[in-house]
Amino acid sequence: MRNHPLGIYEKALAKDLSWPERLVLAKSCGFDFVEMSVDETDERLSRLDWSTAQRTSLVARDDRNGCWDPSMCLSAHRRFPFGSP
């Protein structure tokens, strides 16, 4: 039995999976959480503009699946360096 949570990076899973599918798959593989990616792609950058309802929906999915997403990897700075206008 582990004493610490074990997660998987979102990009290690198939890109075409929905968030509920990612969470279920991760849990079924023995992971406790999925780390969200916010990279330089428009699709993932748009997550920074999610509405309260969209964020709440993801949290509710976490509760139902028993798998959560407590962290994110922000690598968008490759496209938008820190301090750029």
PDB file with one MODEL, atoms N, CA, C and O in Angstrom:
MODEL        1
ATOM      1  N   MET A   1       0.837  -1.177   0.000  1.00  0.00           N
ATOM      2  CA  MET A   1       0.000   0.000   0.000  1.00  0.00           C
ATOM      3  C   MET A   1       0.884   1.244   0.000  1.00  0.00           C
ATOM      4  O   MET A   1       1.812   1.350   0.802  1.00  0.00           O
ATOM      5  N   ARG A   2       0.597   2.181  -0.899  1.00  0.00           N
ATOM      6  CA  ARG A   2       1.364   3.428  -0.988  1.00  0.00           C
ATOM      7  C   ARG A   2       0.935   4.412   0.089  1.00  0.00           C
ATOM      8  O   ARG A   2      -0.229   4.446   0.487  1.00  0.00           O
ATOM      9  N   ASN A   3       1.873   5.200   0.551  1.00  0.00           N
ATOM     10  CA  ASN A   3       1.574   6.259   1.504  1.00  0.00           C
ATOM     11  C   ASN A   3       1.547   7.625   0.838  1.00  0.00           C
ATOM     12  O   ASN A   3       1.341   8.641   1.504  1.00  0.00           O
ATOM     13  N   HIS A   4       1.752   7.652  -0.470  1.00  0.00           N
ATOM     14  CA  HIS A   4       1.752   8.914  -1.200  1.00  0.00           C
ATOM     15  C   HIS A   4       0.986   8.733  -2.508  1.00  0.00           C
ATOM     16  O   HIS A   4       0.976   7.639  -3.071  1.00  0.00           O
ATOM     17  N   PRO A   5       0.348   9.789  -2.994  1.00  0.00           N
ATOM     18  CA  PRO A   5      -0.404   9.678  -4.243  1.00  0.00           C
ATOM     19  C   PRO A   5       0.535   9.544  -5.441  1.00  0.00           C
ATOM     20  O   PRO A   5       1.634  10.098  -5.458  1.00  0.00           O
ATOM     21  N   LEU A   6       0.081   8.813  -6.418  1.00  0.00           N
ATOM     22  CA  LEU A   6       0.843   8.585  -7.639  1.00  0.00           C
ATOM     23  C   LEU A   6       0.014   9.086  -8.812  1.00  0.00           C
ATOM     24  O   LEU A   6      -1.146   8.702  -8.963  1.00  0.00           O
ATOM     25  N   GLY A   7       0.597   9.938  -9.640  1.00  0.00           N
ATOM     26  CA  GLY A   7      -0.147  10.509 -10.756  1.00  0.00           C
ATOM     27  C   GLY A   7       0.469  10.195 -12.095  1.00  0.00           C
ATOM     28  O   GLY A   7       1.560   9.634 -12.192  1.00  0.00           O
ATOM     29  N   ILE A   8      -0.260  10.573 -13.128  1.00  0.00           N
ATOM     30  CA  ILE A   8       0.195  10.411 -14.503  1.00  0.00           C
ATOM     31  C   ILE A   8      -0.020  11.737 -15.228  1.00  0.00           C
ATOM     32  O   ILE A   8      -1.020  12.421 -15.006  1.00  0.00           O
ATOM     33  N   TYR A   9       0.909  12.086 -16.080  1.00  0.00           N
ATOM     34  CA  TYR A   9       0.841  13.320 -16.852  1.00  0.00           C
ATOM     35  C   TYR A   9      -0.187  13.144 -17.965  1.00  0.00           C
ATOM     36  O   TYR A   9      -0.228  12.106 -18.626  1.00  0.00           O
ATOM     37  N   GLU A  10      -1.004  14.154 -18.162  1.00  0.00           N
ATOM     38  CA  GLU A  10      -2.060  14.098 -19.180  1.00  0.00           C
ATOM     39  C   GLU A  10      -1.532  13.667 -20.544  1.00  0.00           C
ATOM     40  O   GLU A  10      -2.184  12.888 -21.239  1.00  0.00           O
ATOM     41  N   LYS A  11      -0.365  14.160 -20.935  1.00  0.00           N
ATOM     42  CA  LYS A  11       0.173  13.850 -22.262  1.00  0.00           C
ATOM     43  C   LYS A  11       0.632  12.400 -22.399  1.00  0.00           C
ATOM     44  O   LYS A  11       0.960  11.961 -23.501  1.00  0.00           O
ATOM     45  N   ALA A  12       0.659  11.657 -21.306  1.00  0.00           N
ATOM     46  CA  ALA A  12       0.992  10.234 -21.370  1.00  0.00           C
ATOM     47  C   ALA A  12      -0.222   9.408 -21.773  1.00  0.00           C
ATOM     48  O   ALA A  12      -0.109   8.210 -22.030  1.00  0.00           O
ATOM     49  N   LEU A  13      -1.390  10.057 -21.826  1.00  0.00           N
ATOM     50  CA  LEU A  13      -2.637   9.389 -22.209  1.00  0.00           C
ATOM     51  C   LEU A  13      -3.036   9.826 -23.611  1.00  0.00           C
ATOM     52  O   LEU A  13      -2.560  10.849 -24.103  1.00  0.00           O
ATOM     53  N   ALA A  14      -3.902   9.061 -24.251  1.00  0.00           N
ATOM     54  CA  ALA A  14      -4.352   9.388 -25.604  1.00  0.00           C
ATOM     55  C   ALA A  14      -5.000  10.769 -25.634  1.00  0.00           C
ATOM     56  O   ALA A  14      -5.797  11.108 -24.760  1.00  0.00           O
ATOM     57  N   LYS A  15      -4.653  11.560 -26.645  1.00  0.00           N
ATOM     58  CA  LYS A  15      -5.142  12.937 -26.742  1.00  0.00           C
ATOM     59  C   LYS A  15      -6.642  13.017 -26.978  1.00  0.00           C
ATOM     60  O   LYS A  15      -7.279  13.994 -26.583  1.00  0.00           O
ATOM     61  N   ASP A  16      -7.212  12.009 -27.614  1.00  0.00           N
ATOM     62  CA  ASP A  16      -8.634  12.073 -27.972  1.00  0.00           C
ATOM     63  C   ASP A  16      -9.574  11.689 -26.827  1.00  0.00           C
ATOM     64  O   ASP A  16     -10.789  11.659 -27.024  1.00  0.00           O
ATOM     65  N   LEU A  17      -9.051  11.400 -25.653  1.00  0.00           N
ATOM     66  CA  LEU A  17      -9.898  11.055 -24.507  1.00  0.00           C
ATOM     67  C   LEU A  17     -10.501  12.317 -23.893  1.00  0.00           C
ATOM     68  O   LEU A  17      -9.853  13.362 -23.841  1.00  0.00           O
ATOM     69  N   SER A  18     -11.733  12.211 -23.434  1.00  0.00           N
ATOM     70  CA  SER A  18     -12.353  13.310 -22.693  1.00  0.00           C
ATOM     71  C   SER A  18     -11.786  13.304 -21.278  1.00  0.00           C
ATOM     72  O   SER A  18     -11.125  12.347 -20.875  1.00  0.00           O
ATOM     73  N   TRP A  19     -12.044  14.373 -20.525  1.00  0.00           N
ATOM     74  CA  TRP A  19     -11.557  14.387 -19.142  1.00  0.00           C
ATOM     75  C   TRP A  19     -12.146  13.260 -18.306  1.00  0.00           C
ATOM     76  O   TRP A  19     -11.407  12.618 -17.559  1.00  0.00           O
ATOM     77  N   PRO A  20     -13.445  12.994 -18.400  1.00  0.00           N
ATOM     78  CA  PRO A  20     -13.962  11.853 -17.628  1.00  0.00           C
ATOM     79  C   PRO A  20     -13.272  10.541 -18.007  1.00  0.00           C
ATOM     80  O   PRO A  20     -12.970   9.722 -17.138  1.00  0.00           O
ATOM     81  N   GLU A  21     -13.023  10.342 -19.304  1.00  0.00           N
ATOM     82  CA  GLU A  21     -12.351   9.118 -19.747  1.00  0.00           C
ATOM     83  C   GLU A  21     -10.912   9.054 -19.228  1.00  0.00           C
ATOM     84  O   GLU A  21     -10.448   7.991 -18.814  1.00  0.00           O
ATOM     85  N   ARG A  22     -10.211  10.180 -19.249  1.00  0.00           N
ATOM     86  CA  ARG A  22      -8.838  10.213 -18.719  1.00  0.00           C
ATOM     87  C   ARG A  22      -8.811   9.820 -17.245  1.00  0.00           C
ATOM     88  O   ARG A  22      -7.979   9.022 -16.814  1.00  0.00           O
ATOM     89  N   LEU A  23      -9.735  10.396 -16.483  1.00  0.00           N
ATOM     90  CA  LEU A  23      -9.757  10.132 -15.043  1.00  0.00           C
ATOM     91  C   LEU A  23     -10.086   8.674 -14.744  1.00  0.00           C
ATOM     92  O   LEU A  23      -9.472   8.063 -13.869  1.00  0.00           O
ATOM     93  N   VAL A  24     -11.047   8.119 -15.463  1.00  0.00           N
ATOM     94  CA  VAL A  24     -11.421   6.712 -15.264  1.00  0.00           C
ATOM     95  C   VAL A  24     -10.253   5.802 -15.655  1.00  0.00           C
ATOM     96  O   VAL A  24      -9.932   4.857 -14.935  1.00  0.00           O
ATOM     97  N   LEU A  25      -9.625   6.088 -16.788  1.00  0.00           N
ATOM     98  CA  LEU A  25      -8.491   5.273 -17.233  1.00  0.00           C
ATOM     99  C   LEU A  25      -7.343   5.340 -16.225  1.00  0.00           C
ATOM    100  O   LEU A  25      -6.767   4.314 -15.861  1.00  0.00           O
ATOM    101  N   ALA A  26      -7.021   6.540 -15.784  1.00  0.00           N
ATOM    102  CA  ALA A  26      -5.932   6.690 -14.814  1.00  0.00           C
ATOM    103  C   ALA A  26      -6.226   5.908 -13.537  1.00  0.00           C
ATOM    104  O   ALA A  26      -5.354   5.215 -13.014  1.00  0.00           O
ATOM    105  N   LYS A  27      -7.444   6.021 -13.042  1.00  0.00           N
ATOM    106  CA  LYS A  27      -7.823   5.310 -11.815  1.00  0.00           C
ATOM    107  C   LYS A  27      -7.744   3.797 -12.028  1.00  0.00           C
ATOM    108  O   LYS A  27      -7.265   3.069 -11.158  1.00  0.00           O
ATOM    109  N   SER A  28      -8.216   3.325 -13.191  1.00  0.00           N
ATOM    110  CA  SER A  28      -8.205   1.882 -13.459  1.00  0.00           C
ATOM    111  C   SER A  28      -6.778   1.337 -13.605  1.00  0.00           C
ATOM    112  O   SER A  28      -6.550   0.139 -13.433  1.00  0.00           O
ATOM    113  N   CYS A  29      -5.827   2.211 -13.920  1.00  0.00           N
ATOM    114  CA  CYS A  29      -4.419   1.812 -14.029  1.00  0.00           C
ATOM    115  C   CYS A  29      -3.669   1.979 -12.709  1.00  0.00           C
ATOM    116  O   CYS A  29      -2.463   1.741 -12.640  1.00  0.00           O
ATOM    117  N   GLY A  30      -4.386   2.389 -11.664  1.00  0.00           N
ATOM    118  CA  GLY A  30      -3.770   2.494 -10.352  1.00  0.00           C
ATOM    119  C   GLY A  30      -3.250   3.874  -9.977  1.00  0.00           C
ATOM    120  O   GLY A  30      -2.600   4.028  -8.944  1.00  0.00           O
ATOM    121  N   PHE A  31      -3.528   4.883 -10.808  1.00  0.00           N
ATOM    122  CA  PHE A  31      -3.083   6.242 -10.499  1.00  0.00           C
ATOM    123  C   PHE A  31      -4.128   6.960  -9.659  1.00  0.00           C
ATOM    124  O   PHE A  31      -5.318   6.655  -9.724  1.00  0.00           O
ATOM    125  N   ASP A  32      -3.663   7.914  -8.877  1.00  0.00           N
ATOM    126  CA  ASP A  32      -4.548   8.685  -8.011  1.00  0.00           C
ATOM    127  C   ASP A  32      -4.952  10.016  -8.627  1.00  0.00           C
ATOM    128  O   ASP A  32      -5.988  10.579  -8.275  1.00  0.00           O
ATOM    129  N   PHE A  33      -4.135  10.520  -9.545  1.00  0.00           N
ATOM    130  CA  PHE A  33      -4.460  11.803 -10.158  1.00  0.00           C
ATOM    131  C   PHE A  33      -3.876  11.911 -11.556  1.00  0.00           C
ATOM    132  O   PHE A  33      -3.003  11.137 -11.946  1.00  0.00           O
ATOM    133  N   VAL A  34      -4.379  12.893 -12.306  1.00  0.00           N
ATOM    134  CA  VAL A  34      -3.884  13.227 -13.637  1.00  0.00           C
ATOM    135  C   VAL A  34      -3.394  14.671 -13.577  1.00  0.00           C
ATOM    136  O   VAL A  34      -4.135  15.563 -13.164  1.00  0.00           O
ATOM    137  N   GLU A  35      -2.153  14.901 -13.988  1.00  0.00           N
ATOM    138  CA  GLU A  35      -1.638  16.269 -14.029  1.00  0.00           C
ATOM    139  C   GLU A  35      -2.013  16.905 -15.361  1.00  0.00           C
ATOM    140  O   GLU A  35      -1.665  16.398 -16.428  1.00  0.00           O
ATOM    141  N   MET A  36      -2.724  18.019 -15.283  1.00  0.00           N
ATOM    142  CA  MET A  36      -3.187  18.731 -16.471  1.00  0.00           C
ATOM    143  C   MET A  36      -2.027  19.475 -17.132  1.00  0.00           C
ATOM    144  O   MET A  36      -1.127  19.974 -16.456  1.00  0.00           O
ATOM    145  N   SER A  37      -2.064  19.540 -18.459  1.00  0.00           N
ATOM    146  CA  SER A  37      -1.057  20.270 -19.222  1.00  0.00           C
ATOM    147  C   SER A  37      -1.655  21.558 -19.776  1.00  0.00           C
ATOM    148  O   SER A  37      -2.736  21.548 -20.365  1.00  0.00           O
ATOM    149  N   VAL A  38      -0.950  22.654 -19.583  1.00  0.00           N
ATOM    150  CA  VAL A  38      -1.279  23.912 -20.258  1.00  0.00           C
ATOM    151  C   VAL A  38      -0.013  24.289 -21.019  1.00  0.00           C
ATOM    152  O   VAL A  38       0.887  24.941 -20.490  1.00  0.00           O
ATOM    153  N   ASP A  39       0.028  23.854 -22.284  1.00  0.00           N
ATOM    154  CA  ASP A  39       1.217  24.091 -23.097  1.00  0.00           C
ATOM    155  C   ASP A  39       0.953  25.206 -24.107  1.00  0.00           C
ATOM    156  O   ASP A  39      -0.008  25.962 -23.965  1.00  0.00           O
ATOM    157  N   GLU A  40       1.801  25.306 -25.119  1.00  0.00           N
ATOM    158  CA  GLU A  40       1.695  26.403 -26.076  1.00  0.00           C
ATOM    159  C   GLU A  40       0.617  26.216 -27.140  1.00  0.00           C
ATOM    160  O   GLU A  40       0.410  27.117 -27.953  1.00  0.00           O
ATOM    161  N   THR A  41      -0.070  25.086 -27.163  1.00  0.00           N
ATOM    162  CA  THR A  41      -1.130  24.887 -28.151  1.00  0.00           C
ATOM    163  C   THR A  41      -2.365  25.704 -27.770  1.00  0.00           C
ATOM    164  O   THR A  41      -2.660  25.899 -26.591  1.00  0.00           O
ATOM    165  N   ASP A  42      -3.080  26.178 -28.795  1.00  0.00           N
ATOM    166  CA  ASP A  42      -4.281  26.978 -28.546  1.00  0.00           C
ATOM    167  C   ASP A  42      -5.308  26.206 -27.727  1.00  0.00           C
ATOM    168  O   ASP A  42      -5.960  26.764 -26.844  1.00  0.00           O
ATOM    169  N   GLU A  43      -5.444  24.917 -28.027  1.00  0.00           N
ATOM    170  CA  GLU A  43      -6.417  24.080 -27.307  1.00  0.00           C
ATOM    171  C   GLU A  43      -6.138  24.075 -25.801  1.00  0.00           C
ATOM    172  O   GLU A  43      -7.049  24.257 -24.994  1.00  0.00           O
ATOM    173  N   ARG A  44      -4.904  23.869 -25.442  1.00  0.00           N
ATOM    174  CA  ARG A  44      -4.583  23.778 -24.010  1.00  0.00           C
ATOM    175  C   ARG A  44      -4.446  25.158 -23.365  1.00  0.00           C
ATOM    176  O   ARG A  44      -4.719  25.309 -22.174  1.00  0.00           O
ATOM    177  N   LEU A  45      -4.029  26.160 -24.130  1.00  0.00           N
ATOM    178  CA  LEU A  45      -3.988  27.522 -23.597  1.00  0.00           C
ATOM    179  C   LEU A  45      -5.383  28.016 -23.234  1.00  0.00           C
ATOM    180  O   LEU A  45      -5.552  28.786 -22.289  1.00  0.00           O
ATOM    181  N   SER A  46      -6.378  27.566 -23.991  1.00  0.00           N
ATOM    182  CA  SER A  46      -7.749  28.023 -23.736  1.00  0.00           C
ATOM    183  C   SER A  46      -8.237  27.611 -22.349  1.00  0.00           C
ATOM    184  O   SER A  46      -9.204  28.182 -21.846  1.00  0.00           O
ATOM    185  N   ARG A  47      -7.597  26.647 -21.735  1.00  0.00           N
ATOM    186  CA  ARG A  47      -7.984  26.223 -20.381  1.00  0.00           C
ATOM    187  C   ARG A  47      -7.797  27.349 -19.365  1.00  0.00           C
ATOM    188  O   ARG A  47      -8.464  27.378 -18.331  1.00  0.00           O
ATOM    189  N   LEU A  48      -6.892  28.266 -19.666  1.00  0.00           N
ATOM    190  CA  LEU A  48      -6.690  29.404 -18.766  1.00  0.00           C
ATOM    191  C   LEU A  48      -7.907  30.328 -18.750  1.00  0.00           C
ATOM    192  O   LEU A  48      -8.072  31.127 -17.827  1.00  0.00           O
ATOM    193  N   ASP A  49      -8.752  30.219 -19.764  1.00  0.00           N
ATOM    194  CA  ASP A  49      -9.953  31.050 -19.866  1.00  0.00           C
ATOM    195  C   ASP A  49     -11.229  30.286 -19.541  1.00  0.00           C
ATOM    196  O   ASP A  49     -12.324  30.786 -19.800  1.00  0.00           O
ATOM    197  N   TRP A  50     -11.115  29.090 -18.980  1.00  0.00           N
ATOM    198  CA  TRP A  50     -12.310  28.323 -18.624  1.00  0.00           C
ATOM    199  C   TRP A  50     -13.181  29.127 -17.668  1.00  0.00           C
ATOM    200  O   TRP A  50     -12.689  29.857 -16.807  1.00  0.00           O
ATOM    201  N   SER A  51     -14.460  28.974 -17.842  1.00  0.00           N
ATOM    202  CA  SER A  51     -15.418  29.631 -16.949  1.00  0.00           C
ATOM    203  C   SER A  51     -15.446  28.903 -15.603  1.00  0.00           C
ATOM    204  O   SER A  51     -14.901  27.809 -15.453  1.00  0.00           O
ATOM    205  N   THR A  52     -16.086  29.534 -14.650  1.00  0.00           N
ATOM    206  CA  THR A  52     -16.257  28.897 -13.341  1.00  0.00           C
ATOM    207  C   THR A  52     -17.012  27.585 -13.493  1.00  0.00           C
ATOM    208  O   THR A  52     -16.690  26.601 -12.827  1.00  0.00           O
ATOM    209  N   ALA A  53     -18.017  27.567 -14.369  1.00  0.00           N
ATOM    210  CA  ALA A  53     -18.807  26.349 -14.590  1.00  0.00           C
ATOM    211  C   ALA A  53     -17.941  25.226 -15.155  1.00  0.00           C
ATOM    212  O   ALA A  53     -18.081  24.074 -14.744  1.00  0.00           O
ATOM    213  N   GLN A  54     -17.050  25.544 -16.089  1.00  0.00           N
ATOM    214  CA  GLN A  54     -16.175  24.517 -16.662  1.00  0.00           C
ATOM    215  C   GLN A  54     -15.217  23.960 -15.604  1.00  0.00           C
ATOM    216  O   GLN A  54     -15.000  22.751 -15.534  1.00  0.00           O
ATOM    217  N   ARG A  55     -14.657  24.832 -14.798  1.00  0.00           N
ATOM    218  CA  ARG A  55     -13.743  24.370 -13.745  1.00  0.00           C
ATOM    219  C   ARG A  55     -14.485  23.540 -12.700  1.00  0.00           C
ATOM    220  O   ARG A  55     -13.985  22.516 -12.235  1.00  0.00           O
ATOM    221  N   THR A  56     -15.684  23.995 -12.337  1.00  0.00           N
ATOM    222  CA  THR A  56     -16.496  23.265 -11.356  1.00  0.00           C
ATOM    223  C   THR A  56     -16.876  21.890 -11.888  1.00  0.00           C
ATOM    224  O   THR A  56     -16.899  20.914 -11.139  1.00  0.00           O
ATOM    225  N   SER A  57     -17.174  21.817 -13.177  1.00  0.00           N
ATOM    226  CA  SER A  57     -17.530  20.542 -13.799  1.00  0.00           C
ATOM    227  C   SER A  57     -16.374  19.544 -13.705  1.00  0.00           C
ATOM    228  O   SER A  57     -16.593  18.363 -13.438  1.00  0.00           O
ATOM    229  N   LEU A  58     -15.157  20.013 -13.923  1.00  0.00           N
ATOM    230  CA  LEU A  58     -13.998  19.123 -13.824  1.00  0.00           C
ATOM    231  C   LEU A  58     -13.810  18.636 -12.390  1.00  0.00           C
ATOM    232  O   LEU A  58     -13.526  17.459 -12.167  1.00  0.00           O
ATOM    233  N   VAL A  59     -13.964  19.517 -11.436  1.00  0.00           N
ATOM    234  CA  VAL A  59     -13.832  19.130 -10.027  1.00  0.00           C
ATOM    235  C   VAL A  59     -14.901  18.110  -9.647  1.00  0.00           C
ATOM    236  O   VAL A  59     -14.621  17.165  -8.910  1.00  0.00           O
ATOM    237  N   ALA A  60     -16.127  18.294 -10.144  1.00  0.00           N
ATOM    238  CA  ALA A  60     -17.209  17.341  -9.855  1.00  0.00           C
ATOM    239  C   ALA A  60     -16.883  15.969 -10.438  1.00  0.00           C
ATOM    240  O   ALA A  60     -17.176  14.945  -9.821  1.00  0.00           O
ATOM    241  N   ARG A  61     -16.282  15.948 -11.619  1.00  0.00           N
ATOM    242  CA  ARG A  61     -15.873  14.670 -12.224  1.00  0.00           C
ATOM    243  C   ARG A  61     -14.830  13.992 -11.351  1.00  0.00           C
ATOM    244  O   ARG A  61     -14.847  12.773 -11.177  1.00  0.00           O
ATOM    245  N   ASP A  62     -13.924  14.792 -10.806  1.00  0.00           N
ATOM    246  CA  ASP A  62     -12.899  14.240  -9.914  1.00  0.00           C
ATOM    247  C   ASP A  62     -13.555  13.497  -8.761  1.00  0.00           C
ATOM    248  O   ASP A  62     -13.164  12.378  -8.430  1.00  0.00           O
ATOM    249  N   ASP A  63     -14.553  14.124  -8.153  1.00  0.00           N
ATOM    250  CA  ASP A  63     -15.235  13.525  -7.002  1.00  0.00           C
ATOM    251  C   ASP A  63     -15.928  12.221  -7.374  1.00  0.00           C
ATOM    252  O   ASP A  63     -15.907  11.267  -6.597  1.00  0.00           O
ATOM    253  N   ARG A  64     -16.538  12.171  -8.550  1.00  0.00           N
ATOM    254  CA  ARG A  64     -17.270  10.964  -8.968  1.00  0.00           C
ATOM    255  C   ARG A  64     -16.330   9.810  -9.295  1.00  0.00           C
ATOM    256  O   ARG A  64     -16.653   8.652  -9.032  1.00  0.00           O
ATOM    257  N   ASN A  65     -15.176  10.117  -9.862  1.00  0.00           N
ATOM    258  CA  ASN A  65     -14.261   9.071 -10.319  1.00  0.00           C
ATOM    259  C   ASN A  65     -13.255   8.624  -9.267  1.00  0.00           C
ATOM    260  O   ASN A  65     -12.632   7.573  -9.414  1.00  0.00           O
ATOM    261  N   GLY A  66     -13.093   9.406  -8.216  1.00  0.00           N
ATOM    262  CA  GLY A  66     -12.095   9.061  -7.212  1.00  0.00           C
ATOM    263  C   GLY A  66     -10.678   9.329  -7.673  1.00  0.00           C
ATOM    264  O   GLY A  66      -9.717   8.909  -7.028  1.00  0.00           O
ATOM    265  N   CYS A  67     -10.548  10.021  -8.780  1.00  0.00           N
ATOM    266  CA  CYS A  67      -9.251  10.406  -9.326  1.00  0.00           C
ATOM    267  C   CYS A  67      -9.325  11.913  -9.536  1.00  0.00           C
ATOM    268  O   CYS A  67     -10.341  12.417 -10.014  1.00  0.00           O
ATOM    269  N   TRP A  68      -8.277  12.631  -9.192  1.00  0.00           N
ATOM    270  CA  TRP A  68      -8.375  14.078  -9.274  1.00  0.00           C
ATOM    271  C   TRP A  68      -7.209  14.672 -10.053  1.00  0.00           C
ATOM    272  O   TRP A  68      -6.315  13.951 -10.494  1.00  0.00           O
ATOM    273  N   ASP A  69      -7.225  15.981 -10.218  1.00  0.00           N
ATOM    274  CA  ASP A  69      -6.165  16.686 -10.944  1.00  0.00           C
ATOM    275  C   ASP A  69      -5.669  17.865 -10.101  1.00  0.00           C
ATOM    276  O   ASP A  69      -6.062  19.008 -10.335  1.00  0.00           O
ATOM    277  N   PRO A  70      -4.808  17.584  -9.124  1.00  0.00           N
ATOM    278  CA  PRO A  70      -4.390  18.617  -8.177  1.00  0.00           C
ATOM    279  C   PRO A  70      -3.318  19.573  -8.693  1.00  0.00           C
ATOM    280  O   PRO A  70      -2.996  20.562  -8.035  1.00  0.00           O
ATOM    281  N   SER A  71      -2.770  19.281  -9.860  1.00  0.00           N
ATOM    282  CA  SER A  71      -1.683  20.133 -10.342  1.00  0.00           C
ATOM    283  C   SER A  71      -1.756  20.288 -11.848  1.00  0.00           C
ATOM    284  O   SER A  71      -2.448  19.541 -12.541  1.00  0.00           O
ATOM    285  N   MET A  72      -1.024  21.275 -12.334  1.00  0.00           N
ATOM    286  CA  MET A  72      -0.919  21.443 -13.777  1.00  0.00           C
ATOM    287  C   MET A  72       0.515  21.780 -14.134  1.00  0.00           C
ATOM    288  O   MET A  72       1.254  22.376 -13.350  1.00  0.00           O
ATOM    289  N   CYS A  73       0.881  21.385 -15.331  1.00  0.00           N
ATOM    290  CA  CYS A  73       2.194  21.710 -15.863  1.00  0.00           C
ATOM    291  C   CYS A  73       2.000  22.864 -16.838  1.00  0.00           C
ATOM    292  O   CYS A  73       1.367  22.695 -17.880  1.00  0.00           O
ATOM    293  N   LEU A  74       2.532  24.019 -16.512  1.00  0.00           N
ATOM    294  CA  LEU A  74       2.415  25.200 -17.364  1.00  0.00           C
ATOM    295  C   LEU A  74       3.690  25.334 -18.188  1.00  0.00           C
ATOM    296  O   LEU A  74       4.733  25.753 -17.686  1.00  0.00           O
ATOM    297  N   SER A  75       3.582  24.968 -19.462  1.00  0.00           N
ATOM    298  CA  SER A  75       4.742  25.088 -20.345  1.00  0.00           C
ATOM    299  C   SER A  75       4.451  26.028 -21.510  1.00  0.00           C
ATOM    300  O   SER A  75       5.160  26.009 -22.516  1.00  0.00           O
ATOM    301  N   ALA A  76       3.411  26.852 -21.379  1.00  0.00           N
ATOM    302  CA  ALA A  76       3.046  27.815 -22.417  1.00  0.00           C
ATOM    303  C   ALA A  76       4.123  28.878 -22.593  1.00  0.00           C
ATOM    304  O   ALA A  76       4.140  29.581 -23.603  1.00  0.00           O
ATOM    305  N   HIS A  77       5.018  29.000 -21.624  1.00  0.00           N
ATOM    306  CA  HIS A  77       6.074  30.006 -21.711  1.00  0.00           C
ATOM    307  C   HIS A  77       7.035  29.755 -22.874  1.00  0.00           C
ATOM    308  O   HIS A  77       7.833  30.626 -23.219  1.00  0.00           O
ATOM    309  N   ARG A  78       6.959  28.576 -23.471  1.00  0.00           N
ATOM    310  CA  ARG A  78       7.790  28.331 -24.655  1.00  0.00           C
ATOM    311  C   ARG A  78       7.307  29.192 -25.816  1.00  0.00           C
ATOM    312  O   ARG A  78       8.104  29.610 -26.655  1.00  0.00           O
ATOM    313  N   ARG A  79       6.008  29.457 -25.864  1.00  0.00           N
ATOM    314  CA  ARG A  79       5.424  30.311 -26.905  1.00  0.00           C
ATOM    315  C   ARG A  79       5.358  31.762 -26.440  1.00  0.00           C
ATOM    316  O   ARG A  79       5.537  32.684 -27.237  1.00  0.00           O
ATOM    317  N   PHE A  80       5.103  31.959 -25.163  1.00  0.00           N
ATOM    318  CA  PHE A  80       4.971  33.291 -24.577  1.00  0.00           C
ATOM    319  C   PHE A  80       5.956  33.404 -23.412  1.00  0.00           C
ATOM    320  O   PHE A  80       5.592  33.124 -22.269  1.00  0.00           O
ATOM    321  N   PRO A  81       7.190  33.807 -23.686  1.00  0.00           N
ATOM    322  CA  PRO A  81       8.187  33.882 -22.611  1.00  0.00           C
ATOM    323  C   PRO A  81       7.734  34.810 -21.485  1.00  0.00           C
ATOM    324  O   PRO A  81       7.014  35.782 -21.717  1.00  0.00           O
ATOM    325  N   PHE A  82       8.159  34.501 -20.281  1.00  0.00           N
ATOM    326  CA  PHE A  82       7.831  35.343 -19.137  1.00  0.00           C
ATOM    327  C   PHE A  82       8.286  36.772 -19.413  1.00  0.00           C
ATOM    328  O   PHE A  82       9.407  36.996 -19.872  1.00  0.00           O
ATOM    329  N   GLY A  83       7.419  37.730 -19.134  1.00  0.00           N
ATOM    330  CA  GLY A  83       7.727  39.135 -19.356  1.00  0.00           C
ATOM    331  C   GLY A  83       7.385  39.630 -20.745  1.00  0.00           C
ATOM    332  O   GLY A  83       7.573  40.812 -21.030  1.00  0.00           O
ATOM    333  N   SER A  84       6.880  38.753 -21.636  1.00  0.00           N
ATOM    334  CA  SER A  84       6.509  39.212 -22.977  1.00  0.00           C
ATOM    335  C   SER A  84       5.182  39.962 -22.905  1.00  0.00           C
ATOM    336  O   SER A  84       4.333  39.644 -22.072  1.00  0.00           O
ATOM    337  N   PRO A  85       5.001  40.962 -23.782  1.00  0.00           N
ATOM    338  CA  PRO A  85       3.752  41.745 -23.735  1.00  0.00           C
ATOM    339  C   PRO A  85       2.541  40.964 -24.184  1.00  0.00           C
ATOM    340  O   PRO A  85       1.432  41.497 -24.195  1.00  0.00           O
TER     341      PRO A  85
ENDMDL
END
